[in-house]
Amino acid sequence: MQQIRPQSAQRGFSIIGFLFVAVVLAFVGIIGAQVMPTLIEYQTILKTVNKASSGSTVVEVRSIFDKASMVDEIHSITGRDLEVTKEGDKVVVSFAYNKEIHLTGPAFLLLKYAGRSK
């Protein structure tokens, strides 16, 4: 047997469901707005590291990075934080750093960034 539904049955969000979705989207938006600048800074650091890898000595690589970081306003790392190695005849520059984003009370979001020159 087939049950007959009344035509007046309503579908959709309740106000509580709508508020829950709105709060979750607002929370994701706030976190995204705080994470986005760190991602942009990471991309800038990666670009600067690739530029600095054109140097032939450790001092030269760090100097190139420090000069470029003043222009690009990189504050997370300095030339001293770079690890400069040689693979064959190519200079490879790598880096790693952490960023903390305060959420609320004792809660923090820890982002770990690492990269190396091409």
C-alpha positions in Angstrom: 0.0 0.0 0.0 1.1 3.5 -0.8 0.9 6.1 1.9 -0.6 9.4 0.9 1.2 12.5 2.0 -0.7 15.6 2.7 0.1 18.4 0.2 0.7 20.9 3.0 4.0 19.2 4.2 6.7 21.8 4.3 10.3 21.2 3.3 13.4 23.3 3.9 15.5 24.7 6.7 14.2 25.5 10.1 15.5 28.7 11.7 17.7 26.7 14.0 19.2 24.8 11.0 19.7 28.1 9.2 21.5 29.7 12.3 23.7 26.6 12.7 24.8 26.8 9.0 25.3 30.5 9.3 27.5 30.2 12.4 29.6 27.4 10.8 30.1 29.5 7.6 31.0 32.6 9.7 33.6 30.6 11.6 35.1 29.1 8.4 35.2 32.6 6.9 36.9 34.1 9.9 39.6 31.4 10.0 40.0 31.7 6.2 40.5 35.4 6.5 43.3 34.8 9.1 45.0 32.0 7.2 45.0 33.7 3.8 47.7 36.3 4.6 50.0 33.5 5.8 49.5 31.6 2.5 50.3 34.7 0.6 53.4 35.3 2.7 54.5 31.7 2.1 54.2 32.1 -1.7 56.3 35.3 -1.4 58.9 33.5 0.6 59.1 30.7 -1.9 59.5 33.2 -4.7 62.2 35.0 -2.8 64.0 31.8 -2.0 64.1 30.9 -5.7 65.5 34.3 -6.4 68.1 33.9 -3.6 69.3 30.5 -4.9 71.1 32.3 -7.7 73.8 33.3 -5.2 77.0 31.2 -5.2 77.9 31.4 -1.5 75.9 31.1 1.8 76.5 34.7 2.7 75.5 35.9 -0.8 72.3 33.8 -0.7 71.3 35.1 2.7 72.1 38.7 1.6 70.0 38.4 -1.5 67.1 37.0 0.6 67.4 39.7 3.2 67.3 42.5 0.6 64.4 41.0 -1.2 62.5 40.4 2.1 62.8 44.1 3.0 61.1 45.0 -0.3 58.4 42.2 0.0 57.9 42.8 3.8 58.6 39.2 4.8 58.6 39.1 8.6 58.3 35.3 9.4 61.9 34.3 8.5 65.2 36.0 7.8 68.3 35.0 5.9 69.7 33.3 9.0 66.8 30.9 9.0 67.6 29.6 5.5 69.4 26.3 5.1 71.8 26.5 2.1 73.2 23.3 0.6 74.7 22.3 -2.7 73.4 19.4 -4.9 75.9 18.9 -7.6 76.7 22.3 -9.0 73.3 23.8 -8.0 72.6 25.8 -4.8 69.5 24.6 -3.0 67.9 26.8 -0.4 65.3 25.4 2.0 63.3 26.8 4.9 60.7 25.9 7.5 58.8 28.0 10.0 55.6 27.9 12.0 52.7 30.4 12.3 50.2 30.5 15.1 46.8 32.0 14.8 44.9 32.7 18.0 41.3 31.3 17.8 39.8 31.9 21.2 40.9 31.6 24.8 43.7 29.0 25.0 43.0 27.6 21.4 45.5 28.3 18.6 45.8 27.1 15.0 49.4 26.0 14.2 50.4 26.2 10.6 53.7 24.6 9.6 55.3 25.8 6.4 58.3 24.4 4.6 59.8 24.7 1.2 62.9 24.7 -1.0 64.2 26.3 -4.1 63.7 24.6 -7.5 
